[in-house]
Amino acid sequence: MLPVPSGPRCFSSVIIWLATSGCEGSPCKSINPHIPHISLIIRVKISIEPCFTFTYRICVPSFPAMVQFASMAGTFVLSLDTELGWGTVDKYNPSKYLRHLEGTRDAISRLLGLFATYEIPVTWAMVGHLFLNECDHTHGMDSHPDVETGRKLSNGLPWHSADPGTNRITDPFWYGDDILKMILEAKPRHEIGCHTFSHLPFDHPDVDATTVASQLSKCHQVASVANVKLRSFVFPRNRIRHEDLLGENGFISYRGIQENWYAKLPLHLRRAVSLGDRILCLTPTVYPRNKLHIRNGAVNIPASMYLMPPDGVRKFLPGSFRVRQAEKGLVKAVNSDAIFHLWFHPWNAGGTPIIEDWLERILEKVSNFRTNNALRTMTMEQVADERLEGAF
């Protein structure tokens, strides 16, 4: 308690400010600066003329629930590239990826449980071939002759030559109707997105508009059998090309590459700089909702952060660094009415389940923000619908 000087030349005054707070610069250090609230800043100013001035400030927060900032909430989006063996079709090495592939189904089951616990809707970008239980095409050097690929594998064989042409029981890495069923039956309701029919990167010079249309048409065909409407698209290997064709092929959103200063550096240099980014836990890029770019009817919802698996040199990077970086992205999204878009592959968790522990710590943060009306959790489709409807 401040002493109040006495004397004939002493007087006091109480000045009260009503101020909104919700940013890291809040003067009230005892208040969570990321929760929308109203603070009463009470400043008691005691002056002794002509020499001394004492100031004592008391911050009194209101209850967050008393004020709703519906239009000023961050948004969390999580997309998962679901591909099984198709993710390695052009560099398939069973001995290298077997552990990840064998553990993917169990990992997906655990992830769905985690999303149910925290009530997080997710966009599952699935390779179209995984909608199938079996293939009855005439197989040989090229299966699925009705689906164009444009390019060949590095060994000169047709792109679909790795397709065994059997069924899920015989070759579970190439079929995933059971995975689709798990996701569709899970709560909360998730979105099924598209990841091409056979994980075909669109940036190859031999992949033209006709090839793209063929791949996307086949995806819509197999999805319709399962009563699934595909509206969001994720490019294999994040190689963005032909995005102007997505709208005319039934898609309203796609995941663009993370927008940062080193995104266009040569691959090896970009990887080195990216690792430095992770070591320093730099704040990921977030994207203002009202500035999402629309290209020919499809909304670009760029990635903010890849939840890196602990493989290669990255295994020396503590998991806490990944969690901390994601938390910084969430805080920035909350404070700037923006989108934080996290992504990874379920098979990453299949080979290294520790990823699920990191993810749960991130989802706890998401849940806390959402409880305080500071964050929304949405699928890519939901974000795109709002953007296209002009809701923000």
N, C-alpha and C positions, 0 to 999 in steps of 0.2 A: 504494500500500500504506500503510495507516495505521500510524503509529509506535505501538509498545506501550510505554507508560511503565513504568519499573522502580522498584523501591523496596520497602521492607518493607510498605507499606500498599496495594500494588497487587495486584489479582486479576483474572482474566478468566473469562468464561463464554461458551459457545456455545449458542444457543437455536435449535432447528429447528422450523419449522412446516410441516405438510403442508396445502396449500390448493388448492382448485380455482379455476381462473380461466377466463374466457371472456367477459369484458365489458370495456367501455371503461374501467372503473375499475381495471383490473389495475395493480398497483404495478410490474410489470415492463415498463418502457417499451420494452425491446428485443424483446419478444415481440409477435407479432401478436395483439392482444387479442380478435380475432374468431374465432380457431381454438380449438376445445375442447382443453384440455390440463391437465395437472397441473403445478403449479410447486412447487418446493422453495424456500421462502424461508428463507435462512440468515442469521440475525442474530447478529453477533459483538458482544457488549457488554463493553466494557472500562471498569472503574470505578476511579477513584482516590479513595479516601475522604479527606476528605469532600467534595472540591471539584469533580471533573471526571468527565464521562461521555462516552465516545465510542461511536458506534454505526455499524457498517458492515454493509450488507445486500447479499447476493448472491442473484440470482434464477437458478435453474437450471431451464429448462423441460424437460419430458419430450417424447418424440416424440408428436405428435398421434395417430398411428395406434395408440398403445398403449391409448387410451381411446376407447370408442365411446359417443357420446351419441345413440343412435338416436331417442329420444323427445324430444330437445331440439334439433331442427334446424329452421331456417327453411325456408320453401317459396316457390319462384318459379313464378308462373303468367304465361303470355303468351297473350293472346287477340287475334285479328286480325279486324276487321270487313271482310268480303270482299263487295263489292257492285257494283263496276263502275258502269255507267250508272244502275243502280237507286238508287244513293245520292243522285242528284240529280234523281230523277224529278219532284219537286214544285218544282224550281227549276232546271230543266235549261237550261244555257247552253253549247253546244258550244265556243264560242271561249274560254270561261273555263277549262273543265275538259279540253279536248282533249289537252293535253300529258300530264296525269296519267293519263287513260284509255288513251292509246296506249302508255304506258310500264308499265302495271300488270302485264301478263303477264311481261315480262322481269324486273320487280322481284320477282314471286312466285318465279320460277325462281332468282334470286340469293338470295332469302331462304331458300328450301329448302336451297340449298347451304350457307348460313351455319348453319342449324339442324342440318344433317348434320355439319358440322365440329365443332360444340360439343355435339352430341347433346342437343338441346333439343326436347322434344315440345311442340307448340303446339295450341291450340284455334282452328280456323279457322271463324268464324261466317259461314256463307255464305247469301246470299239464295237462296231456293228456286228462283227462275226460272233461276239460273245453272247448275242441274243439267241444264238442257235444252240440246239441240243445235239445236232448231228448235221452232217453234210451228205447229200445224196447226189451231188454233181458228179459228172464223169471226171475223175481225177487222172492226172498224168503230170505233164510238165507245167500245167497251169489249171488250177481249179477256178471255179466261179467265172466262167468265160463271159458271163453277162455283166461283170463288173470290171471296168477299165482301170488300169494302174499306170499306164504310160511308161513307167520306168521298170528296170530290172534290178535284181539284187546285185551286190558287188561281185558275186561269182558268175554273173551272166545269166543266171536262171530267172524265170518269170517270178514276179513278186509273190504270187500265191503258191509257189512251189513248196513252201514250207508247210502249207496247210495239209494235215494228214488225211483229211477226207474220211474221218471215222465218226466218233461220238464222244460225249463228255466222259463216259465211264472209261473208255480206252485211252483217250488223250485229253485229260482235264485242263491242260494249259491253253487249249485252243477254243474251248466252248464254255459258256458261262450263263446258261439260262437259269441255273440255280442261284447264281449271284444276283441276277436281275430280280428274281422272285423275292429274295431276302430283302432287297432294298425297297421294292414296291410294298411289301408288307410291314415295313418298319414305321415307327412313329418317332418324331413328327414326319409329315409328308416331305419326301425328298424329291428333287428334280433329277430326271434322267436326261443327260445331255449327250452330245455326239462327239466322237473322237475319230471320225472316218470309219469306213467299213473294215479296213485291214491295216490301220496305223500307217497310212501312206503320207509321208511329208509332202506338202504341196509346193515346196520351193524348188523342186527339181525342174530343170528346163524342159523335160519331156512330159511333165504333168501340165496339161492345158485345160481350158475351160470345159471341154467335153469330158475329160477324165474326172474333173472335180464334180461335175453334174452327175456322172455315173456313180461315183462313190456315195454322194449324198442321197441320191435317189434310192440306192439299195438300202441305206441306213433307214430311211423313212419306211421302206417296204417291210423290213424285218421288225421294226418298232411297232408298226400298225397291227401286226399279228398279236403283239402283246398288249395292245390298247395303250401304247405309249406315244405321246406327241413330242417329237424332238424340236426344241426351240433354241437351245444354247449349244454353242460349238467351241471346242478346244482344239487348236492345231497340234498335231503330233510334233514332238520336240520343240514346240513353241516357234516353229518356223512359219512366220506369217506370210501368206501369199494368196492371191485370189479372194481376199476378204470381201471384195466388192460383189462377189457372186453369192454370198451367203443369204442376203435378203431375198433374192429371187428364188432361192431354193428352200425357203420356209423357216429360216432362222432369224431371231430377233436380237441375239447377243453373241458375242464371242470374247474370249479372253486374249487381250493383247499382251505384248511383252512388257515387262517392268520398265517404266520410264525413269532412267537415271543417266547420269552423264557418261557412264562407261559402257552403255548398252551397245554402242556401235563399234567398239574396239574389236580388233582381231580376237578370235576365240581364246587362244591361250593367254593372251594378255588380259582379256576380260575375266577369265577364271581367276587369275592371280589377284586382280583388283577386287573381284567379288569376295574372295577369301579375306582380304584385308578389311573389306566392308563388314564382314561377319565378326572378325576379331575385335574390331573397334565398336561393334554393336551400334552402328549408325542407324538413325531412324529411317525405316523404310518409306518409300513413296506412297502417299495416299492421294485419292482423287476426288475433287469436289463433285458431288452428285449432279449439280446443274451444269457441269462442263464436260460430261461424258460425251465423246464424239460419236455421232451417228453416221454410218457409211452405208448408203443404199438400203436403209431400213434396218440395219443391224447395229446395235449399240456396242461400242468397244468398252469392256470392263477390264482394264489392264491388271496384271498381277502386281501385287505389292511385295510379296515375299514367298520364297520357296522354303519349306521346312526341310532343310537338308538332312539326308541320312548320314550316319557316322561311318562313311566308307572312305577309303583312300586316306589322304592327308587330313580330311575333314573329321576323322575319328579322334584327332587330338584337340578338337575344338569342344570345350565343355558344353553339355546340353543347356546349361543355364544361360549361356550366351545367346542361344537361339530363342529361348523363352523371353529373355530380357529384350531382345530386338523386336520380337512380336508385340510385347507389351508397349514398347515405345510407339510402334505403329498404331496400336489401338488408341493410345492416349492422344496421338496427333489427330486421328480420325474423329475422336470425340470432340476435341477442341476446335475443329475446323469444318464440322458438318460434312465429312468426307468418307470415302470408302476405303477400308483396309481389306485387301483381297489376298488371302493365304491359299497355298496349294501344295500338294505333294501326290505321290503315287501310293495306293494301298499296298503295293508289293514292297515298298520301302519298309513299311511296318511288318510285312510278312517275314522279311529277313532280319530286321532289327526292331523288335517290339518296344525298345526303349523310347522310340518315337511317340508311342501312345502316351507315355508318362509326360513327355514334353507337351504334347497336344492337350492333355487334360489340364495342365497348369495354365495354358493359354485360354482354354475354354472357361476355366474358373474366373479368370479376369473378364472375359466376355460376359459371363453371367452376372457378375457384380455390376458392371456398367449398365447392363440391360435392366436389372432390378431397379436401378436408380434413374431409369428413363433417359440414360445418356447414350445408349447404343441400341441399334436394331440388328437382328440377324436375318439375312435374306439370301435367297438363291439368285443366281445370275438372271434367271427368267423374271423374277420379281423386280429386280433392279431395272431391267430393261423395260418392263411394262410401265413402271412409273416414269421413266425417262421419256418414253414414246408418248405417253399420255399427257406429258407436260406437268406432272405433279410437282416437279421441282425444277 
